[in-house]
C-alpha cells in the first residue's frame, strides 16, 4: 500500500468480510492489514462508491460523513475527527 508521501508499506494480508458498524449500519468490508499504520482505518474510493458517501464541511472546521447502506438505502451521518493518537491498538506476540 502506498502512502501519500510515497512510502510503500506491504500488506500483511487481506481479511475478508470484516463487519464494521457505523451508527446503526453494519458493512462487511475487505480489509488490508498494515503493520503500524498511522491511522486506525483508511477508507478509500471503493468504500465511497459502495456507500455513496457524502462529506460535508462546516465553517467552524467540523466535518460529517453521510453513508448509505447499499442494501437497505438507510443512511447514517457521523462526525469525523482530526488525526491524532490512534484510538485502537492491538499488540499480539507473533503477529
N, CA, C and O atoms as CSV, one atom per row, in Angstrom:
chain,resi,resn,atom,element,x,y,z
A,1,UNK,N,N,0.845,-1.159,0.000
A,1,UNK,CA,C,0.000,0.000,0.000
A,1,UNK,C,C,0.900,1.235,0.000
A,1,UNK,O,O,1.844,1.311,0.786
A,2,UNK,N,N,0.617,2.196,-0.870
A,2,UNK,CA,C,1.463,3.379,-0.970
A,2,UNK,C,C,0.814,4.544,-0.251
A,2,UNK,O,O,-0.346,4.874,-0.497
A,3,UNK,N,N,1.580,5.170,0.647
A,3,UNK,CA,C,1.112,6.322,1.403
A,3,UNK,C,C,1.180,7.573,0.539
A,3,UNK,O,O,1.773,7.566,-0.540
A,4,UNK,N,N,0.569,8.643,1.025
A,4,UNK,CA,C,0.583,9.909,0.303
A,4,UNK,C,C,2.005,10.437,0.125
A,4,UNK,O,O,2.281,11.144,-0.844
A,5,UNK,N,N,2.910,10.105,1.046
A,5,UNK,CA,C,4.293,10.570,0.940
A,5,UNK,C,C,5.160,9.658,0.076
A,5,UNK,O,O,6.371,9.857,-0.016
A,6,UNK,N,N,4.550,8.665,-0.552
A,6,UNK,CA,C,5.258,7.785,-1.466
A,6,UNK,C,C,5.848,6.537,-0.840
A,6,UNK,O,O,6.362,5.677,-1.556
A,7,UNK,N,N,5.787,6.414,0.485
A,7,UNK,CA,C,6.316,5.236,1.171
A,7,UNK,C,C,5.397,4.049,0.909
A,7,UNK,O,O,4.175,4.173,0.980
A,8,UNK,N,N,5.993,2.898,0.606
A,8,UNK,CA,C,5.213,1.693,0.350
A,8,UNK,C,C,5.285,0.782,1.574
A,8,UNK,O,O,6.369,0.365,1.981
A,9,UNK,N,N,4.134,0.476,2.154
A,9,UNK,CA,C,4.032,-0.446,3.283
A,9,UNK,C,C,3.375,-1.724,2.784
A,9,UNK,O,O,2.254,-1.681,2.277
A,10,UNK,N,N,4.053,-2.861,2.918
A,10,UNK,CA,C,3.450,-4.106,2.425
A,10,UNK,C,C,2.245,-4.513,3.258
A,10,UNK,O,O,2.218,-4.326,4.474
A,11,UNK,N,N,1.264,-5.064,2.593
A,11,UNK,CA,C,0.082,-5.590,3.272
A,11,UNK,C,C,0.451,-6.906,3.939
A,11,UNK,O,O,1.133,-7.744,3.348
A,12,UNK,N,N,-0.007,-7.082,5.186
A,12,UNK,CA,C,0.216,-8.347,5.888
A,12,UNK,C,C,-0.790,-9.398,5.451
A,12,UNK,O,O,-0.644,-10.580,5.761
A,13,UNK,N,N,-1.807,-8.960,4.731
A,13,UNK,CA,C,-2.824,-9.882,4.246
A,13,UNK,C,C,-4.160,-9.184,4.103
A,13,UNK,O,O,-4.322,-8.019,4.465
A,14,UNK,N,N,-5.101,-9.919,3.572
A,14,UNK,CA,C,-6.442,-9.405,3.345
A,14,UNK,C,C,-7.417,-10.160,4.230
A,14,UNK,O,O,-7.500,-11.387,4.176
A,15,UNK,N,N,-8.149,-9.421,5.041
A,15,UNK,CA,C,-9.209,-10.009,5.871
A,15,UNK,C,C,-10.522,-9.773,5.131
A,15,UNK,O,O,-10.851,-8.643,4.770
A,16,UNK,N,N,-11.254,-10.838,4.914
A,16,UNK,CA,C,-12.481,-10.737,4.115
A,16,UNK,C,C,-13.722,-10.657,4.991
A,16,UNK,O,O,-13.819,-11.289,6.043
A,17,UNK,N,N,-14.668,-9.852,4.513
A,17,UNK,CA,C,-15.989,-9.720,5.144
A,17,UNK,C,C,-15.905,-9.370,6.628
A,17,UNK,O,O,-16.565,-9.989,7.463
A,18,UNK,N,N,-15.089,-8.376,6.939
A,18,UNK,CA,C,-14.943,-7.895,8.314
A,18,UNK,C,C,-16.102,-6.943,8.608
A,18,UNK,O,O,-16.289,-5.963,7.887
A,19,UNK,N,N,-16.888,-7.219,9.664
A,19,UNK,CA,C,-18.019,-6.335,9.959
A,19,UNK,C,C,-17.557,-5.024,10.594
A,19,UNK,O,O,-16.821,-5.026,11.580
A,20,UNK,N,N,-17.995,-3.916,10.020
A,20,UNK,CA,C,-17.754,-2.582,10.559
A,20,UNK,C,C,-19.105,-1.959,10.844
A,20,UNK,O,O,-19.959,-1.876,9.961
A,21,UNK,N,N,-19.297,-1.524,12.071
A,21,UNK,CA,C,-20.556,-0.878,12.427
A,21,UNK,C,C,-20.344,0.625,12.473
A,21,UNK,O,O,-19.447,1.124,13.153
A,22,UNK,N,N,-21.186,1.334,11.737
A,22,UNK,CA,C,-21.184,2.791,11.716
A,22,UNK,C,C,-22.592,3.212,12.090
A,22,UNK,O,O,-23.529,3.017,11.317
A,23,UNK,N,N,-22.744,3.789,13.271
A,23,UNK,CA,C,-24.087,4.086,13.757
A,23,UNK,C,C,-24.860,2.791,13.875
A,23,UNK,O,O,-24.405,1.849,14.524
A,24,UNK,N,N,-26.019,2.738,13.258
A,24,UNK,CA,C,-26.859,1.535,13.281
A,24,UNK,C,C,-26.602,0.612,12.092
A,24,UNK,O,O,-27.205,-0.458,11.999
A,25,UNK,N,N,-25.717,1.015,11.185
A,25,UNK,CA,C,-25.479,0.245,9.967
A,25,UNK,C,C,-24.233,-0.626,10.096
A,25,UNK,O,O,-23.239,-0.213,10.693
A,26,UNK,N,N,-24.293,-1.823,9.536
A,26,UNK,CA,C,-23.141,-2.726,9.511
A,26,UNK,C,C,-22.743,-2.970,8.062
A,26,UNK,O,O,-23.576,-3.315,7.223
A,27,UNK,N,N,-21.458,-2.787,7.785
A,27,UNK,CA,C,-20.900,-3.028,6.463
A,27,UNK,C,C,-19.885,-4.152,6.578
A,27,UNK,O,O,-19.157,-4.229,7.568
A,28,UNK,N,N,-19.829,-5.025,5.578
A,28,UNK,CA,C,-18.856,-6.110,5.547
A,28,UNK,C,C,-17.800,-5.749,4.514
A,28,UNK,O,O,-18.062,-5.744,3.311
A,29,UNK,N,N,-16.604,-5.448,5.003
A,29,UNK,CA,C,-15.558,-4.898,4.157
A,29,UNK,C,C,-14.396,-5.863,3.981
A,29,UNK,O,O,-14.158,-6.738,4.813
A,30,UNK,N,N,-13.682,-5.682,2.878
A,30,UNK,CA,C,-12.452,-6.416,2.603
A,30,UNK,C,C,-11.322,-5.495,3.072
A,30,UNK,O,O,-11.180,-4.383,2.563
A,31,UNK,N,N,-10.522,-5.946,4.036
A,31,UNK,CA,C,-9.597,-5.056,4.734
A,31,UNK,C,C,-8.151,-5.529,4.571
A,31,UNK,O,O,-7.820,-6.666,4.905
A,32,UNK,N,N,-7.301,-4.649,4.056
A,32,UNK,CA,C,-5.866,-4.919,4.031
A,32,UNK,C,C,-5.296,-4.548,5.393
A,32,UNK,O,O,-5.583,-3.473,5.920
A,33,UNK,N,N,-4.492,-5.434,5.957
A,33,UNK,CA,C,-3.887,-5.204,7.269
A,33,UNK,C,C,-2.466,-4.686,7.052
A,33,UNK,O,O,-1.655,-5.316,6.374
A,34,UNK,N,N,-2.185,-3.521,7.645
A,34,UNK,CA,C,-0.884,-2.872,7.513
A,34,UNK,C,C,-0.266,-2.743,8.900
A,34,UNK,O,O,-0.925,-2.269,9.827
A,35,UNK,N,N,0.975,-3.152,9.054
A,35,UNK,CA,C,1.665,-3.063,10.346
A,35,UNK,C,C,1.957,-1.598,10.687
A,35,UNK,O,O,2.472,-0.851,9.855
A,36,UNK,N,N,1.629,-1.203,11.899
A,36,UNK,CA,C,1.921,0.120,12.447
A,36,UNK,C,C,1.532,1.255,11.507
A,36,UNK,O,O,2.327,2.160,11.255
A,37,UNK,N,N,0.325,1.204,10.997
A,37,UNK,CA,C,-0.169,2.279,10.136
A,37,UNK,C,C,-0.392,3.538,10.975
A,37,UNK,O,O,-0.595,3.453,12.186
A,38,UNK,N,N,-0.353,4.681,10.341
A,38,UNK,CA,C,-0.552,5.956,11.031
A,38,UNK,C,C,-2.032,6.270,11.227
A,38,UNK,O,O,-2.379,7.391,11.598
A,39,UNK,N,N,-2.898,5.309,10.985
A,39,UNK,CA,C,-4.343,5.511,11.066
A,39,UNK,C,C,-4.981,4.240,11.604
A,39,UNK,O,O,-4.401,3.157,11.518
A,40,UNK,N,N,-6.184,4.382,12.162
A,40,UNK,CA,C,-6.935,3.208,12.613
A,40,UNK,C,C,-7.593,2.525,11.425
A,40,UNK,O,O,-7.571,1.300,11.303
A,41,UNK,N,N,-8.177,3.334,10.556
A,41,UNK,CA,C,-8.825,2.804,9.354
A,41,UNK,C,C,-8.717,3.865,8.267
A,41,UNK,O,O,-8.893,5.055,8.526
A,42,UNK,N,N,-8.431,3.426,7.068
A,42,UNK,CA,C,-8.321,4.321,5.927
A,42,UNK,C,C,-9.360,3.878,4.908
A,42,UNK,O,O,-9.264,2.793,4.332
A,43,UNK,N,N,-10.340,4.723,4.698
A,43,UNK,CA,C,-11.407,4.410,3.746
A,43,UNK,C,C,-11.067,5.048,2.412
A,43,UNK,O,O,-10.644,6.203,2.364
A,44,UNK,N,N,-11.248,4.313,1.342
A,44,UNK,CA,C,-10.900,4.824,0.025
A,44,UNK,C,C,-12.072,4.816,-0.931
A,44,UNK,O,O,-13.230,4.691,-0.531
A,45,UNK,N,N,-11.747,4.951,-2.190
A,45,UNK,CA,C,-12.769,5.059,-3.233
A,45,UNK,C,C,-13.739,3.876,-3.267
A,45,UNK,O,O,-14.937,4.103,-3.438
A,46,UNK,N,N,-13.290,2.632,-3.114
A,46,UNK,CA,C,-14.274,1.536,-3.118
A,46,UNK,C,C,-15.347,1.707,-2.031
A,46,UNK,O,O,-16.523,1.433,-2.270
A,47,UNK,N,N,-14.937,2.162,-0.836
A,47,UNK,CA,C,-15.903,2.414,0.240
A,47,UNK,C,C,-16.827,3.567,-0.142
A,47,UNK,O,O,-18.039,3.490,0.059
A,48,UNK,N,N,-16.251,4.635,-0.694
A,48,UNK,CA,C,-17.053,5.790,-1.099
A,48,UNK,C,C,-18.106,5.408,-2.135
A,48,UNK,O,O,-19.250,5.857,-2.063
A,49,UNK,N,N,-17.714,4.585,-3.091
A,49,UNK,CA,C,-18.646,4.157,-4.140
A,49,UNK,C,C,-19.722,3.244,-3.560
A,49,UNK,O,O,-20.906,3.423,-3.847
A,50,UNK,N,N,-19.321,2.264,-2.743
A,50,UNK,CA,C,-20.266,1.323,-2.141
A,50,UNK,C,C,-21.313,2.043,-1.305
A,50,UNK,O,O,-22.497,1.711,-1.369
A,51,UNK,N,N,-20.881,3.029,-0.519
A,51,UNK,CA,C,-21.776,3.690,0.439
A,51,UNK,C,C,-22.331,5.020,-0.061
A,51,UNK,O,O,-23.079,5.691,0.650
A,52,UNK,N,N,-21.961,5.402,-1.289
A,52,UNK,CA,C,-22.376,6.698,-1.829
A,52,UNK,C,C,-22.101,7.799,-0.809
A,52,UNK,O,O,-22.968,8.620,-0.513
A,53,UNK,N,N,-20.886,7.802,-0.281
A,53,UNK,CA,C,-20.537,8.701,0.819
A,53,UNK,C,C,-20.607,10.169,0.414
A,53,UNK,O,O,-20.375,10.541,-0.736
A,54,UNK,N,N,-20.935,10.981,1.408
A,54,UNK,CA,C,-21.036,12.426,1.224
A,54,UNK,C,C,-20.352,13.097,2.403
A,54,UNK,O,O,-20.732,12.881,3.554
A,55,UNK,N,N,-19.342,13.913,2.117
A,55,UNK,CA,C,-18.622,14.647,3.155
A,55,UNK,C,C,-19.126,16.079,3.158
A,55,UNK,O,O,-19.237,16.714,2.108
A,56,UNK,N,N,-19.433,16.586,4.356
A,56,UNK,CA,C,-19.897,17.969,4.486
A,56,UNK,C,C,-18.962,18.697,5.441
A,56,UNK,O,O,-18.730,18.250,6.564
A,57,UNK,N,N,-18.427,19.832,4.977
A,57,UNK,CA,C,-17.520,20.653,5.772
A,57,UNK,C,C,-18.243,21.903,6.242
A,57,UNK,O,O,-19.051,22.477,5.512
A,58,UNK,N,N,-17.944,22.323,7.476
A,58,UNK,CA,C,-18.614,23.469,8.080
A,58,UNK,C,C,-17.608,24.578,8.374
A,58,UNK,O,O,-16.409,24.328,8.490
A,59,UNK,N,N,-18.108,25.797,8.492
A,59,UNK,CA,C,-17.249,26.959,8.741
A,59,UNK,C,C,-16.445,26.842,10.024
A,59,UNK,O,O,-15.338,27.373,10.117
A,60,UNK,N,N,-16.992,26.152,11.009
A,60,UNK,CA,C,-16.276,26.005,12.284
A,60,UNK,C,C,-15.228,24.889,12.223
A,60,UNK,O,O,-14.694,24.476,13.252
A,61,UNK,N,N,-14.941,24.411,11.023
A,61,UNK,CA,C,-13.927,23.393,10.739
A,61,UNK,C,C,-14.322,21.985,11.160
A,61,UNK,O,O,-13.477,21.090,11.166
A,62,UNK,N,N,-15.588,21.766,11.513
A,62,UNK,CA,C,-16.039,20.401,11.756
A,62,UNK,C,C,-16.433,19.777,10.420
A,62,UNK,O,O,-16.580,20.464,9.409
A,63,UNK,N,N,-16.598,18.466,10.446
A,63,UNK,CA,C,-16.897,17.735,9.222
A,63,UNK,C,C,-17.755,16.528,9.572
A,63,UNK,O,O,-17.566,15.905,10.617
A,64,UNK,N,N,-18.703,16.199,8.689
A,64,UNK,CA,C,-19.505,14.993,8.866
A,64,UNK,C,C,-19.393,14.126,7.619
A,64,UNK,O,O,-19.084,14.602,6.526
A,65,UNK,N,N,-19.653,12.848,7.820
A,65,UNK,CA,C,-19.658,11.871,6.739
A,65,UNK,C,C,-21.018,11.188,6.746
A,65,UNK,O,O,-21.417,10.612,7.758
A,66,UNK,N,N,-21.728,11.248,5.636
A,66,UNK,CA,C,-23.010,10.560,5.496
A,66,UNK,C,C,-22.810,9.389,4.552
A,66,UNK,O,O,-22.309,9.549,3.439
A,67,UNK,N,N,-23.212,8.197,5.015
A,67,UNK,CA,C,-23.080,6.999,4.194
A,67,UNK,C,C,-24.429,6.297,4.093
A,67,UNK,O,O,-25.277,6.413,4.978
A,68,UNK,N,N,-24.606,5.571,3.004
A,68,UNK,CA,C,-25.858,4.888,2.705
A,68,UNK,C,C,-25.614,3.393,2.594
A,68,UNK,O,O,-24.669,2.964,1.931
A,69,UNK,N,N,-26.462,2.593,3.240
A,69,UNK,CA,C,-26.373,1.141,3.118
A,69,UNK,C,C,-26.781,0.755,1.699
A,69,UNK,O,O,-27.868,1.129,1.259
A,70,UNK,N,N,-25.945,0.019,0.971
A,70,UNK,CA,C,-26.284,-0.334,-0.405
A,70,UNK,C,C,-27.477,-1.283,-0.512
A,70,UNK,O,O,-28.100,-1.367,-1.570
A,71,UNK,N,N,-27.803,-1.996,0.564
A,71,UNK,CA,C,-28.910,-2.953,0.530
A,71,UNK,C,C,-30.240,-2.338,0.940
A,71,UNK,O,O,-31.254,-2.532,0.269
A,72,UNK,N,N,-30.233,-1.593,2.045
A,72,UNK,CA,C,-31.491,-1.064,2.594
A,72,UNK,C,C,-31.729,0.393,2.252
A,72,UNK,O,O,-32.842,0.895,2.409
A,73,UNK,N,N,-30.695,1.077,1.785
A,73,UNK,CA,C,-30.721,2.515,1.490
A,73,UNK,C,C,-30.868,3.373,2.746
A,73,UNK,O,O,-31.115,4.574,2.647
A,74,UNK,N,N,-30.716,2.761,3.936
A,74,UNK,CA,C,-30.706,3.543,5.172
A,74,UNK,C,C,-29.443,4.391,5.194
A,74,UNK,O,O,-28.406,3.998,4.659
A,75,UNK,N,N,-29.545,5.563,5.823
A,75,UNK,CA,C,-28.399,6.460,5.906
A,75,UNK,C,C,-28.028,6.731,7.355
A,75,UNK,O,O,-28.866,6.673,8.255
A,76,UNK,N,N,-26.751,7.028,7.557
A,76,UNK,CA,C,-26.261,7.452,8.865
A,76,UNK,C,C,-25.242,8.562,8.624
A,76,UNK,O,O,-24.456,8.514,7.678
A,77,UNK,N,N,-25.276,9.564,9.505
A,77,UNK,CA,C,-24.316,10.663,9.445
A,77,UNK,C,C,-23.489,10.643,10.720
A,77,UNK,O,O,-24.035,10.616,11.823
A,78,UNK,N,N,-22.171,10.656,10.563
A,78,UNK,CA,C,-21.265,10.615,11.713
A,78,UNK,C,C,-20.245,11.746,11.594
A,78,UNK,O,O,-19.889,12.150,10.487
A,79,UNK,N,N,-19.776,12.257,12.734
A,79,UNK,CA,C,-18.728,13.281,12.686
A,79,UNK,C,C,-17.374,12.642,12.419
A,79,UNK,O,O,-17.152,11.480,12.758
A,80,UNK,N,N,-16.479,13.394,11.818
A,80,UNK,CA,C,-15.095,12.957,11.682
A,80,UNK,C,C,-14.285,13.669,12.763
A,80,UNK,O,O,-14.799,14.558,13.442
A,81,UNK,N,N,-13.022,13.281,12.921
A,81,UNK,CA,C,-12.174,13.958,13.901
A,81,UNK,C,C,-10.770,14.114,13.346
A,81,UNK,O,O,-10.346,13.376,12.457
A,82,UNK,N,N,-10.070,15.079,13.883
A,82,UNK,CA,C,-8.704,15.337,13.444
A,82,UNK,C,C,-7.820,14.152,13.785
A,82,UNK,O,O,-8.041,13.458,14.778
A,83,UNK,N,N,-6.824,13.933,12.956
A,83,UNK,CA,C,-5.899,12.834,13.213
A,83,UNK,C,C,-5.098,13.132,14.471
A,83,UNK,O,O,-4.658,14.260,14.693
A,84,UNK,N,N,-4.921,12.135,15.264
A,84,UNK,CA,C,-4.147,12.256,16.496
A,84,UNK,C,C,-3.612,10.893,16.861
A,84,UNK,O,O,-3.325,10.075,15.988
A,85,UNK,N,N,-3.481,10.652,18.132
A,85,UNK,CA,C,-3.020,9.354,18.600
A,85,UNK,C,C,-4.048,8.300,18.208
A,85,UNK,O,O,-5.240,8.507,18.434
A,86,UNK,N,N,-3.626,7.174,17.627
A,86,UNK,CA,C,-4.580,6.128,17.244
A,86,UNK,C,C,-5.428,5.680,18.431
A,86,UNK,O,O,-4.933,5.531,19.548
A,87,UNK,N,N,-6.691,5.474,18.168
A,87,UNK,CA,C,-7.635,5.092,19.212
A,87,UNK,C,C,-7.491,3.623,19.589
A,87,UNK,O,O,-7.631,3.264,20.758
A,88,UNK,N,N,-7.215,2.776,18.608
A,88,UNK,CA,C,-7.157,1.336,18.852
A,88,UNK,C,C,-5.792,0.793,18.468
A,88,UNK,O,O,-5.239,1.148,17.427
A,89,UNK,N,N,-5.260,-0.061,19.311
A,89,UNK,CA,C,-4.018,-0.763,19.008
A,89,UNK,C,C,-4.094,-2.142,19.622
A,89,UNK,O,O,-4.483,-2.297,20.780
A,90,UNK,N,N,-3.724,-3.139,18.846
A,90,UNK,CA,C,-3.658,-4.499,19.362
A,90,UNK,C,C,-2.211,-4.948,19.298
A,90,UNK,O,O,-1.563,-4.845,18.256
A,91,UNK,N,N,-1.720,-5.439,20.397
A,91,UNK,CA,C,-0.373,-5.994,20.435
A,91,UNK,C,C,-0.479,-7.487,20.638
A,91,UNK,O,O,-0.859,-7.958,21.710
A,92,UNK,N,N,-0.143,-8.220,19.611
A,92,UNK,CA,C,-0.182,-9.681,19.685
A,92,UNK,C,C,1.202,-10.201,19.390
A,92,UNK,O,O,1.801,-9.851,18.373
A,93,UNK,N,N,1.705,-11.023,20.262
A,93,UNK,CA,C,3.027,-11.586,20.013
A,93,UNK,C,C,2.947,-12.559,18.840
A,93,UNK,O,O,2.011,-13.353,18.734
A,94,UNK,N,N,3.932,-12.483,17.977
A,94,UNK,CA,C,3.982,-13.375,16.827
A,94,UNK,C,C,3.078,-12.975,15.687
A,94,UNK,O,O,2.921,-13.734,14.731
A,95,UNK,N,N,2.476,-11.796,15.765
A,95,UNK,CA,C,1.579,-11.358,14.698
A,95,UNK,C,C,2.259,-10.346,13.837
A,95,UNK,O,O,1.666,-9.853,12.878
